[in-house]
């Protein structure tokens, strides 16, 4: 089917920056919306950024002005540039995508990556 692989997580001090990447591979006809969902310990996954196939973006209020989502359709990759990080941003960040699979262009499925840890600490 389709695999999503995140990278770019790590330890960063408050006020620092990180850039996450998520590469999609497999039986891909077209990738529609791509999203990022952080999940802090004890919490549910929360949608913080989404980007449509045409490049339109939406952000949660908690990250507006600090995070930027972008995509490279030729590389089947979505990015999340995270600036001005604070301790509340600490979470496992999951990539999610709606992918049209197969050859007919009619079958859209939802896929998740395995997550990448982001820790904001001094």
C-alpha beads as a LAMMPS data file, in Angstrom:
LAMMPS data file: protein, C-alpha beads

122 atoms
121 bonds

1 atom types
1 bond types

-500.0 500.0 xlo xhi
-500.0 500.0 ylo yhi
-500.0 500.0 zlo zhi

Masses

1 110.0

Atoms # bond

1 1 1 0.000 0.000 0.000
2 1 1 1.457 3.336 1.118
3 1 1 4.109 4.116 3.696
4 1 1 4.711 7.495 5.366
5 1 1 8.092 8.008 7.010
6 1 1 8.784 11.033 9.204
7 1 1 12.193 12.444 10.034
8 1 1 13.716 15.537 11.583
9 1 1 12.616 15.255 15.193
10 1 1 14.965 15.742 18.127
11 1 1 15.825 17.776 21.197
12 1 1 15.748 21.565 20.877
13 1 1 15.896 24.358 23.472
14 1 1 12.960 26.732 23.978
15 1 1 12.914 29.302 21.210
16 1 1 14.640 26.964 18.804
17 1 1 13.574 25.546 15.459
18 1 1 13.142 22.173 13.818
19 1 1 12.080 21.056 10.360
20 1 1 10.139 17.825 10.057
21 1 1 9.823 15.871 6.830
22 1 1 7.421 13.121 5.793
23 1 1 8.044 11.058 2.677
24 1 1 5.303 8.970 1.107
25 1 1 5.991 5.909 -0.994
26 1 1 4.076 2.969 -2.412
27 1 1 1.057 2.515 -4.653
28 1 1 0.329 6.234 -5.059
29 1 1 -1.920 7.665 -7.756
30 1 1 -2.200 11.093 -6.127
31 1 1 -1.704 12.562 -2.659
32 1 1 -4.498 14.909 -1.619
33 1 1 -4.369 16.647 1.779
34 1 1 -1.357 16.139 4.031
35 1 1 -1.367 16.990 7.738
36 1 1 0.669 17.041 10.928
37 1 1 -0.701 15.819 14.256
38 1 1 1.322 16.128 17.455
39 1 1 0.428 13.848 20.346
40 1 1 1.694 14.741 23.804
41 1 1 1.750 12.091 26.563
42 1 1 -1.752 11.445 27.867
43 1 1 -3.362 13.530 25.114
44 1 1 -5.104 12.781 21.849
45 1 1 -3.555 13.609 18.512
46 1 1 -4.275 17.202 17.579
47 1 1 -4.380 18.568 14.043
48 1 1 -2.049 21.571 13.871
49 1 1 -1.370 22.043 10.173
50 1 1 -2.833 20.868 6.906
51 1 1 -1.994 21.503 3.265
52 1 1 -4.179 20.726 0.284
53 1 1 -2.995 19.468 -3.093
54 1 1 -3.254 23.023 -4.456
55 1 1 -1.100 24.367 -1.618
56 1 1 -3.823 25.949 0.495
57 1 1 -2.940 25.732 4.176
58 1 1 -4.674 25.872 7.543
59 1 1 -3.219 26.034 11.038
60 1 1 -4.387 25.586 14.594
61 1 1 -4.380 28.819 16.582
62 1 1 -1.681 27.408 18.856
63 1 1 0.884 27.319 16.034
64 1 1 -0.150 30.185 13.749
65 1 1 2.810 32.421 13.026
66 1 1 5.278 29.827 14.345
67 1 1 4.794 26.727 12.159
68 1 1 4.796 26.552 8.377
69 1 1 3.601 23.547 6.398
70 1 1 4.742 23.022 2.821
71 1 1 4.918 20.191 0.300
72 1 1 6.912 19.063 -2.708
73 1 1 4.516 17.103 -4.875
74 1 1 7.298 15.849 -7.149
75 1 1 8.958 14.260 -4.124
76 1 1 5.749 13.094 -2.361
77 1 1 6.997 14.938 0.695
78 1 1 5.431 17.271 3.226
79 1 1 7.413 19.479 5.602
80 1 1 6.711 21.239 8.867
81 1 1 8.979 24.153 9.737
82 1 1 8.632 24.802 13.457
83 1 1 10.007 28.043 14.869
84 1 1 9.843 29.670 18.308
85 1 1 9.294 26.281 19.892
86 1 1 8.135 26.085 23.484
87 1 1 7.846 23.258 25.996
88 1 1 4.167 22.778 25.166
89 1 1 5.178 21.738 21.650
90 1 1 6.836 18.598 23.040
91 1 1 5.095 15.617 21.459
92 1 1 5.356 12.800 18.977
93 1 1 4.547 14.348 15.614
94 1 1 2.595 12.166 13.208
95 1 1 2.286 12.737 9.504
96 1 1 -1.064 11.918 7.910
97 1 1 -2.142 11.881 4.284
98 1 1 -5.190 11.179 2.160
99 1 1 -3.818 9.173 -0.734
100 1 1 -5.553 8.045 -3.861
101 1 1 -4.181 4.551 -4.456
102 1 1 -4.209 2.244 -7.427
103 1 1 -4.636 3.118 -11.075
104 1 1 -8.244 4.255 -11.392
105 1 1 -7.965 7.460 -9.372
106 1 1 -11.127 6.577 -7.447
107 1 1 -9.921 4.984 -4.223
108 1 1 -8.841 7.456 -1.505
109 1 1 -7.403 6.038 1.705
110 1 1 -6.036 7.510 4.950
111 1 1 -2.473 6.724 6.020
112 1 1 -0.339 7.546 9.077
113 1 1 3.369 7.633 9.661
114 1 1 5.076 6.093 12.680
115 1 1 5.788 9.445 14.322
116 1 1 8.905 11.400 15.227
117 1 1 9.671 12.694 18.725
118 1 1 10.081 16.433 19.277
119 1 1 11.320 17.459 22.697
120 1 1 11.649 21.114 23.699
121 1 1 13.791 21.442 26.805
122 1 1 16.739 23.411 28.160

Bonds

1 1 1 2
2 1 2 3
3 1 3 4
4 1 4 5
5 1 5 6
6 1 6 7
7 1 7 8
8 1 8 9
9 1 9 10
10 1 10 11
11 1 11 12
12 1 12 13
13 1 13 14
14 1 14 15
15 1 15 16
16 1 16 17
17 1 17 18
18 1 18 19
19 1 19 20
20 1 20 21
21 1 21 22
22 1 22 23
23 1 23 24
24 1 24 25
25 1 25 26
26 1 26 27
27 1 27 28
28 1 28 29
29 1 29 30
30 1 30 31
31 1 31 32
32 1 32 33
33 1 33 34
34 1 34 35
35 1 35 36
36 1 36 37
37 1 37 38
38 1 38 39
39 1 39 40
40 1 40 41
41 1 41 42
42 1 42 43
43 1 43 44
44 1 44 45
45 1 45 46
46 1 46 47
47 1 47 48
48 1 48 49
49 1 49 50
50 1 50 51
51 1 51 52
52 1 52 53
53 1 53 54
54 1 54 55
55 1 55 56
56 1 56 57
57 1 57 58
58 1 58 59
59 1 59 60
60 1 60 61
61 1 61 62
62 1 62 63
63 1 63 64
64 1 64 65
65 1 65 66
66 1 66 67
67 1 67 68
68 1 68 69
69 1 69 70
70 1 70 71
71 1 71 72
72 1 72 73
73 1 73 74
74 1 74 75
75 1 75 76
76 1 76 77
77 1 77 78
78 1 78 79
79 1 79 80
80 1 80 81
81 1 81 82
82 1 82 83
83 1 83 84
84 1 84 85
85 1 85 86
86 1 86 87
87 1 87 88
88 1 88 89
89 1 89 90
90 1 90 91
91 1 91 92
92 1 92 93
93 1 93 94
94 1 94 95
95 1 95 96
96 1 96 97
97 1 97 98
98 1 98 99
99 1 99 100
100 1 100 101
101 1 101 102
102 1 102 103
103 1 103 104
104 1 104 105
105 1 105 106
106 1 106 107
107 1 107 108
108 1 108 109
109 1 109 110
110 1 110 111
111 1 111 112
112 1 112 113
113 1 113 114
114 1 114 115
115 1 115 116
116 1 116 117
117 1 117 118
118 1 118 119
119 1 119 120
120 1 120 121
121 1 121 122
